[in-house]
């Protein structure tokens, strides 16, 4: 299990596993519960590179980052 500490967002941690370059067991600690649950369900089983491509650069409220963007950064670090 990977545990990533995001910066600039409400979520405190992002947990995930990568199996055969597929993203599994994604969960967020903190953040906007409905949004983070939705992200987790949408990316479950997706190819890691595709998740990074789709989520990198998503901005939330002018913060310059977001929970999806932080997940992309976590995956880049995990690669």
C-alpha positions as CSV (number, residue, x, y, z in Angstrom):
1,X,0.0,0.0,0.0
2,X,1.3,3.4,-1.0
3,X,0.5,6.3,1.3
4,X,0.9,9.8,-0.1
5,X,0.7,13.1,1.8
6,X,-0.8,15.6,-0.6
7,X,-0.1,19.4,-0.4
8,X,-2.4,22.3,-1.1
9,X,-5.6,20.4,-0.8
10,X,-8.1,19.4,2.0
11,X,-7.3,15.7,1.8
12,X,-4.6,14.6,4.4
13,X,-3.6,11.3,2.7
14,X,-4.1,9.3,-0.4
15,X,-3.9,5.5,-0.2
16,X,-3.5,3.2,-3.2
17,X,-1.9,0.1,-4.6
18,X,-0.6,-0.6,-8.1
19,X,-0.9,-4.1,-9.5
20,X,0.3,-4.8,-13.0
21,X,0.3,-1.1,-13.7
22,X,-3.3,-0.9,-12.7
23,X,-4.6,1.4,-9.9
24,X,-6.5,-0.4,-7.1
25,X,-7.7,0.2,-3.5
26,X,-7.7,4.0,-3.9
27,X,-9.0,6.0,-0.9
28,X,-8.6,9.5,0.4
29,X,-8.4,10.6,4.0
30,X,-10.2,13.9,4.4
31,X,-11.2,16.1,1.5
32,X,-14.7,16.5,0.0
33,X,-16.1,13.0,0.7
34,X,-18.4,12.7,-2.3
35,X,-15.7,13.9,-4.8
36,X,-12.9,11.8,-3.4
37,X,-15.2,8.7,-3.3
38,X,-16.2,9.4,-6.9
39,X,-12.6,9.8,-8.0
40,X,-11.6,6.5,-6.3
41,X,-14.4,4.6,-8.0
42,X,-13.7,6.1,-11.4
43,X,-10.0,5.3,-11.4
44,X,-10.2,1.8,-9.9
45,X,-8.7,-0.7,-12.2
46,X,-7.4,2.0,-14.7
47,X,-3.9,2.0,-16.1
48,X,-1.7,4.2,-14.0
49,X,-0.4,6.2,-17.0
50,X,-3.9,6.9,-18.2
51,X,-4.9,8.1,-14.7
52,X,-1.9,10.5,-14.7
53,X,-2.7,11.7,-18.2
54,X,-6.3,12.5,-17.3
55,X,-5.9,14.0,-13.8
56,X,-2.6,15.9,-13.9
57,X,-3.2,19.6,-13.8
58,X,-6.8,19.6,-12.6
59,X,-7.2,22.8,-10.5
60,X,-9.6,23.2,-7.6
61,X,-10.8,26.7,-6.6
62,X,-7.7,28.5,-7.9
63,X,-5.3,26.5,-5.6
64,X,-3.1,25.4,-8.5
65,X,-3.8,21.8,-7.6
66,X,-6.6,19.5,-6.5
67,X,-7.2,16.0,-5.1
68,X,-7.2,14.5,-8.6
69,X,-3.9,16.4,-9.4
70,X,-2.4,15.2,-6.2
71,X,-3.3,11.6,-7.0
72,X,-1.5,12.0,-10.4
73,X,1.6,13.3,-8.5
74,X,1.4,10.4,-6.1
75,X,1.3,8.0,-9.0
76,X,4.2,9.7,-10.7
77,X,6.2,9.3,-7.5
78,X,5.3,5.7,-7.1
79,X,6.4,4.8,-10.7
